[in-house]
Amino acid sequence: MAHRVVQWGTGNVGFHSLRHLIRHPDYELVGVHAHSPQKIGQDAASIAGFSEPTGILATNDIDALIAAKPDTVVYCVKGETRPREVLEELDRILRAGIDVVSTAMIYLIYPPFADASLRDPLEAACRAGGSTFFVSGIDPGFSGDVLPLAALQLSDQIEEVRVQELCDYSTYEDPEFTGVSFGFGRPADYTPPLSMPGVLRMGWGGMVQMIADRLGIELDEIEERFDRHYAPHDLETPMMKVPKGTCSAVRFELLGLAKGRPVVVTEHVNRLADEAAPEWPRPPEGRSGVHRCIIKGNPGVQLECFVTGEDGDHNTGGVQATAMRVINAIPAVRDHAPGLISTLDLPVTPSRNVV
């Protein structure tokens, strides 16, 4: 019997999640939550770019969506910018006994690491409703847990676990959130939100702590580093226009330090032009992006992951993969005991949708 699902959010990730849910034989779409007034009342197929109607109309009526009695909500809003409203929505869903798989609230990728002000209310809601809550994506998410956990099965005498996202973001059309957060197209005197102390740790520190805990090591601290590269000339990209002298590439690292040296590291290099910051790490020749895990050990191991979307673009592939990471986890989340869980709590969750 198909899992009854509600798609919550129809933005960058939610749009692709909705497309996958409509086409997937294991899921029955019973509701769509939309924020935009232009989308409310539209058929889910129209929002997803399909011609054949589903009969499911988008709404912002939370009571009606809960009354549809879904097994699971696929929650794909931009929750990091409005945590109070998101917590209120999640509380209502979880208390109604509905599981949630989410690409939002990345601070909860690894619940033991999350701030208690976020974790505790959701744990209480899960207890009250007997529901389960899981957050993931591709990065944060798959690249920082599934990929290193796979690589570590081949290694020994581990010196360092390094997770990298090296990606050209120029075709990722999200200037309002990603552009602002990273500081793309802004001058040196602009302070990108990601560069503020503690912000990187909130977003990606859970991945570092998860692997450290799985390795059984105690971290002294998680150190943040943030650097920018500035364009030598004007750039026109699908993401945004980048004036000369403004930021065209960002590099950041979180270093999990044990006994004074980095043991678990996550690193991002995100460019808006291939020519930007040539001295920083790059994807392999001919590739616009890679998620990579490097284990310095005996033996050393390096795994690389490339994603391609249905339009042939790597950024579309990344957004689709983010959605599928949680969609494919739905059956395992449904089988799990109530509470906030992470990748460490789940079995392998492959797709079974063979075409």
VEXDREN-2710 file (C-alpha; in Angstrom, 1 decimal):
% VEXDREN-2710
k/r/px/py/pz
1/MET/0.0/0.0/0.0
2/ALA/1.3/3.4/-0.9
3/HIS/2.5/5.9/1.7
4/ARG/0.2/8.8/2.0
5/VAL/2.2/12.0/1.8
6/VAL/1.8/15.8/1.9
7/GLN/4.4/18.0/0.2
8/TRP/5.0/21.1/2.3
9/GLY/6.7/23.9/0.4
10/THR/7.0/24.3/-3.4
11/GLY/10.2/26.4/-3.7
12/ASN/13.6/25.3/-5.0
13/VAL/13.6/21.9/-3.3
14/GLY/9.9/21.5/-2.8
15/PHE/9.2/21.9/-6.5
16/HIS/11.4/18.9/-7.4
17/SER/10.2/17.0/-4.4
18/LEU/6.6/17.4/-5.6
19/ARG/7.5/16.3/-9.1
20/HIS/9.1/13.1/-7.7
21/LEU/6.2/12.4/-5.4
22/ILE/3.6/12.7/-8.2
23/ARG/5.5/10.3/-10.3
24/HIS/6.6/7.8/-7.6
25/PRO/4.5/4.6/-7.4
26/ASP/5.2/4.1/-3.7
27/TYR/3.7/7.4/-2.6
28/GLU/0.1/8.8/-2.7
29/LEU/0.1/12.6/-2.7
30/VAL/-2.8/13.7/-0.5
31/GLY/-2.0/17.4/0.0
32/VAL/0.3/20.3/-0.9
33/HIS/1.1/23.2/1.3
34/ALA/2.0/26.4/-0.5
35/HIS/3.0/29.8/0.9
36/SER/2.6/31.9/-2.3
37/PRO/-0.9/33.3/-2.9
38/GLN/-0.3/32.7/-6.6
39/LYS/0.0/28.9/-6.0
40/ILE/-2.9/28.4/-3.6
41/GLY/-5.8/26.8/-5.3
42/GLN/-3.6/25.4/-8.2
43/ASP/-3.5/21.7/-9.0
44/ALA/-0.3/20.1/-7.8
45/ALA/0.5/19.1/-11.4
46/SER/0.3/22.7/-12.6
47/ILE/2.8/23.7/-9.8
48/ALA/5.1/20.8/-10.7
49/GLY/5.0/21.6/-14.5
50/PHE/2.9/18.5/-15.5
51/SER/-0.1/18.5/-17.8
52/GLU/-2.3/15.8/-16.3
53/PRO/-4.2/17.0/-13.2
54/THR/-3.8/15.2/-9.8
55/GLY/-6.9/16.6/-8.2
56/ILE/-4.8/17.8/-5.3
57/LEU/-5.1/21.6/-4.9
58/ALA/-2.4/23.6/-3.0
59/THR/-3.5/25.2/0.2
60/ASN/-2.2/27.0/3.2
61/ASP/-4.8/25.5/5.5
62/ILE/-2.8/23.5/8.0
63/ASP/-5.9/22.0/9.7
64/ALA/-7.1/20.7/6.3
65/LEU/-3.7/19.1/5.5
66/ILE/-3.6/17.4/8.9
67/ALA/-7.2/16.2/8.4
68/ALA/-6.1/14.5/5.2
69/LYS/-4.4/12.0/7.5
70/PRO/-1.0/11.7/5.7
71/ASP/1.5/9.2/7.0
72/THR/4.3/11.6/6.3
73/VAL/4.9/15.3/5.5
74/VAL/7.9/16.0/3.2
75/TYR/8.9/19.4/4.6
76/CYS/10.9/21.6/2.2
77/VAL/10.5/25.2/3.3
78/LYS/13.3/27.7/3.9
79/GLY/13.1/27.2/7.7
80/GLU/16.4/28.7/8.7
81/THR/15.1/32.2/8.0
82/ARG/11.9/31.9/10.2
83/PRO/12.6/29.3/12.8
84/ARG/9.7/30.3/15.2
85/GLU/7.0/29.9/12.5
86/VAL/8.6/26.6/11.3
87/LEU/8.7/25.2/14.9
88/GLU/5.0/26.0/15.3
89/GLU/4.1/24.2/12.1
90/LEU/6.3/21.2/12.9
91/ASP/4.8/21.0/16.4
92/ARG/1.3/20.8/15.0
93/ILE/2.2/18.2/12.4
94/LEU/4.2/16.0/14.8
95/ARG/1.6/16.2/17.6
96/ALA/-1.0/15.0/15.1
97/GLY/1.0/11.8/14.8
98/ILE/2.4/12.5/11.4
99/ASP/6.0/11.7/10.6
100/VAL/8.1/14.4/9.0
101/VAL/11.1/14.1/6.7
102/SER/12.6/17.5/6.2
103/THR/15.2/19.3/4.1
104/ALA/14.7/22.4/6.3
105/MET/16.1/23.1/9.7
106/ILE/19.5/21.7/8.9
107/TYR/20.5/22.5/12.5
108/LEU/18.8/19.2/13.3
109/ILE/20.8/17.0/11.0
110/TYR/22.2/15.5/14.1
111/PRO/19.8/16.1/17.0
112/PRO/22.3/15.5/19.8
113/PHE/24.3/18.4/18.5
114/ALA/21.4/20.8/18.0
115/ASP/20.6/23.6/20.4
116/ALA/18.1/22.6/23.0
117/SER/15.8/25.5/22.2
118/LEU/15.1/23.8/18.8
119/ARG/15.5/20.1/19.8
120/ASP/13.4/20.0/23.0
121/PRO/10.1/21.3/21.7
122/LEU/10.2/18.9/18.7
123/GLU/11.1/16.0/20.9
124/ALA/8.1/16.8/23.1
125/ALA/5.9/17.0/20.0
126/CYS/7.1/13.6/18.8
127/ARG/6.4/12.0/22.2
128/ALA/2.9/13.5/22.3
129/GLY/2.1/12.3/18.8
130/GLY/4.1/9.1/18.6
131/SER/5.8/10.6/15.5
132/THR/9.3/10.6/14.0
133/PHE/11.3/13.5/12.6
134/PHE/14.3/13.2/10.2
135/VAL/16.3/16.0/8.6
136/SER/18.7/15.5/5.7
137/GLY/19.7/16.5/2.2
138/ILE/22.8/16.2/0.1
139/ASP/24.9/18.8/1.9
140/PRO/24.4/19.1/4.8
141/GLY/23.3/15.5/4.8
142/PHE/24.5/12.7/2.5
143/SER/27.9/14.1/1.8
144/GLY/28.8/14.4/5.5
145/ASP/27.3/11.2/6.8
146/VAL/26.5/8.4/4.2
147/LEU/29.6/9.2/2.1
148/PRO/32.1/9.1/5.0
149/LEU/30.4/6.2/6.7
150/ALA/30.8/4.3/3.5
151/ALA/34.5/5.3/3.1
152/LEU/35.3/4.5/6.7
153/GLN/34.3/0.9/6.1
154/LEU/37.4/0.5/3.9
155/SER/39.9/2.3/6.0
156/ASP/42.0/1.9/9.2
157/GLN/44.5/4.0/11.2
158/ILE/42.5/7.1/10.5
159/GLU/44.3/10.5/10.5
160/GLU/41.6/12.7/9.0
161/VAL/38.1/12.5/7.5
162/ARG/37.6/15.4/5.1
163/VAL/34.2/16.0/3.4
164/GLN/34.2/18.5/0.5
165/GLU/31.6/20.2/-1.6
166/LEU/33.3/21.8/-4.6
167/CYS/30.7/23.3/-6.8
168/ASP/30.0/26.0/-9.4
169/TYR/26.9/27.7/-8.0
170/SER/26.4/30.1/-11.0
171/THR/23.3/28.1/-12.3
172/TYR/21.7/27.9/-8.9
173/GLU/19.1/30.6/-9.1
174/ASP/18.7/31.5/-5.5
175/PRO/20.2/35.0/-5.0
176/GLU/17.8/36.0/-2.2
177/PHE/18.9/33.2/0.2
178/THR/22.1/31.5/-1.0
179/GLY/23.5/34.7/-2.6
180/VAL/22.9/36.8/0.5
181/SER/24.1/34.1/2.9
182/PHE/27.3/33.5/1.1
183/GLY/27.9/37.2/0.2
184/PHE/28.0/36.7/-3.5
185/GLY/28.1/39.9/-5.5
186/ARG/28.8/41.9/-2.3
187/PRO/31.9/44.0/-1.6
188/ALA/34.6/43.2/1.1
189/ASP/32.9/45.4/3.7
190/TYR/29.7/43.3/3.6
191/THR/29.5/40.7/6.3
192/PRO/27.9/37.5/4.9
193/PRO/25.7/35.7/7.4
194/LEU/27.7/32.5/7.0
195/SER/30.9/34.4/8.1
196/MET/29.4/35.4/11.5
197/PRO/30.8/33.4/14.4
198/GLY/28.7/30.3/15.2
199/VAL/26.6/30.3/12.0
200/LEU/28.7/27.7/10.1
201/ARG/28.8/25.6/13.3
202/MET/25.0/25.6/13.5
203/GLY/24.6/24.6/9.9
204/TRP/27.4/22.1/9.3
205/GLY/28.7/21.3/12.8
206/GLY/26.3/18.5/13.2
207/MET/27.9/16.6/10.4
208/VAL/31.3/17.0/12.0
209/GLN/30.1/15.9/15.4
210/MET/28.1/12.9/14.0
211/ILE/31.2/11.4/12.4
212/ALA/33.3/12.2/15.5
213/ASP/30.8/10.4/17.6
214/ARG/30.7/7.4/15.2
215/LEU/34.5/7.3/15.4
216/GLY/34.3/7.4/19.2
217/ILE/36.5/10.4/19.5
218/GLU/36.0/13.5/21.7
219/LEU/36.5/16.8/20.0
220/ASP/38.2/19.6/21.7
221/GLU/36.4/22.2/19.6
222/ILE/35.0/22.9/16.1
223/GLU/36.9/25.7/14.5
224/GLU/35.3/27.9/11.7
225/ARG/37.1/29.4/8.8
226/PHE/35.6/31.6/6.1
227/ASP/37.3/33.2/3.1
228/ARG/36.2/35.1/-0.1
229/HIS/37.6/35.7/-3.6
230/TYR/36.7/38.9/-5.5
231/ALA/35.9/39.1/-9.2
232/PRO/38.6/40.9/-11.3
233/HIS/35.9/41.9/-13.8
234/ASP/32.1/42.0/-14.1
235/LEU/30.3/38.6/-14.3
236/GLU/26.8/37.8/-15.6
237/THR/25.5/34.5/-14.2
238/PRO/22.0/32.9/-13.9
239/MET/22.4/33.3/-10.1
240/MET/23.1/37.0/-10.3
241/LYS/25.3/39.8/-11.7
242/VAL/28.6/40.0/-10.0
243/PRO/30.2/43.5/-10.3
244/LYS/34.0/43.8/-10.5
245/GLY/35.6/43.8/-7.0
246/THR/32.7/41.9/-5.4
247/CYS/32.6/38.3/-4.1
248/SER/32.6/35.6/-6.8
249/ALA/33.8/32.6/-4.7
250/VAL/33.6/31.5/-1.1
251/ARG/35.6/28.9/0.8
252/PHE/34.8/27.8/4.3
253/GLU/35.8/25.0/6.6
254/LEU/34.7/23.5/9.9
255/LEU/37.6/21.7/11.6
256/GLY/36.8/19.2/14.3
257/LEU/39.9/19.3/16.5
258/ALA/41.0/16.4/18.8
259/LYS/44.3/16.8/20.7
260/GLY/45.1/19.9/18.8
261/ARG/44.8/18.6/15.2
262/PRO/41.9/18.4/12.7
263/VAL/40.4/14.9/12.6
264/VAL/36.9/15.5/11.0
265/VAL/36.7/18.4/8.5
266/THR/33.9/19.7/6.2
267/GLU/35.0/22.1/3.5
268/HIS/33.0/24.1/0.9
269/VAL/34.4/25.9/-2.2
270/ASN/31.5/27.5/-4.1
271/ARG/32.2/29.6/-7.2
272/LEU/30.1/31.7/-9.6
273/ALA/32.7/31.4/-12.3
274/ASP/35.1/28.6/-13.2
275/GLU/38.0/31.0/-13.3
276/ALA/37.4/32.3/-9.7
277/ALA/40.0/31.4/-7.0
278/PRO/42.0/29.0/-9.1
279/GLU/44.3/28.1/-6.1
280/TRP/41.4/26.7/-4.1
281/PRO/40.3/23.0/-4.4
282/ARG/38.4/22.2/-7.6
283/PRO/36.2/19.4/-8.9
284/PRO/37.8/17.0/-11.4
285/GLU/38.4/18.2/-15.0
286/GLY/35.2/18.4/-17.0
287/ARG/33.0/18.5/-13.9
288/SER/31.2/21.5/-12.5
289/GLY/30.7/20.0/-9.0
290/VAL/31.6/17.2/-6.7
291/HIS/30.8/15.9/-3.3
292/ARG/34.0/14.2/-2.1
293/CYS/35.1/12.3/1.0
294/ILE/38.9/11.8/1.6
295/ILE/40.0/9.5/4.4
296/LYS/43.7/10.0/5.3
297/GLY/44.5/6.6/6.7
298/ASN/46.0/3.2/6.2
299/PRO/44.6/2.5/3.7
300/GLY/43.5/5.9/2.4
301/VAL/40.2/6.1/0.7
302/GLN/38.6/8.8/-1.6
303/LEU/35.0/8.6/-2.7
304/GLU/33.5/11.1/-5.2
305/CYS/29.8/11.7/-5.9
306/PHE/28.4/13.5/-9.0
307/VAL/24.8/14.4/-9.4
308/THR/23.0/15.5/-12.6
309/GLY/19.5/16.7/-12.8
310/GLU/16.8/15.9/-15.4
311/ASP/17.8/19.0/-17.3
312/GLY/21.5/18.0/-17.3
313/ASP/22.6/20.6/-14.8
314/HIS/24.6/19.7/-11.7
315/ASN/22.8/22.2/-9.4
316/THR/19.4/20.8/-10.4
317/GLY/20.8/17.4/-9.7
318/GLY/21.8/18.6/-6.2
319/VAL/18.4/19.9/-5.5
320/GLN/16.7/16.8/-6.7
321/ALA/19.1/14.6/-4.7
322/THR/18.4/16.7/-1.6
323/ALA/14.7/15.9/-2.0
324/MET/15.3/12.2/-2.8
325/ARG/17.5/11.8/0.3
326/VAL/14.5/12.3/2.5
327/ILE/11.8/10.8/0.2
328/ASN/13.7/7.6/0.0
329/ALA/14.0/7.5/3.8
330/ILE/10.2/7.6/4.3
331/PRO/9.7/3.8/4.7
332/ALA/12.5/3.5/7.2
333/VAL/11.4/6.6/9.2
334/ARG/7.9/5.1/9.3
335/ASP/9.3/1.9/10.8
336/HIS/11.4/3.8/13.4
337/ALA/10.4/4.5/17.0
338/PRO/9.1/8.0/17.7
339/GLY/11.6/10.8/18.2
340/LEU/14.2/12.9/16.5
341/ILE/16.6/10.7/14.5
342/SER/19.6/11.0/12.3
343/THR/21.3/8.9/9.6
344/LEU/23.0/6.9/12.3
345/ASP/19.6/5.6/13.4
346/LEU/18.5/4.4/9.9
347/PRO/19.4/1.5/7.7
348/VAL/20.5/2.0/4.1
349/THR/17.5/3.7/2.3
350/PRO/17.9/3.0/-1.5
351/SER/15.2/4.0/-4.0
352/ARG/13.1/1.1/-5.3
353/ASN/11.6/3.0/-8.1
354/VAL/13.0/1.1/-11.1
355/VAL/11.6/2.4/-14.3
END
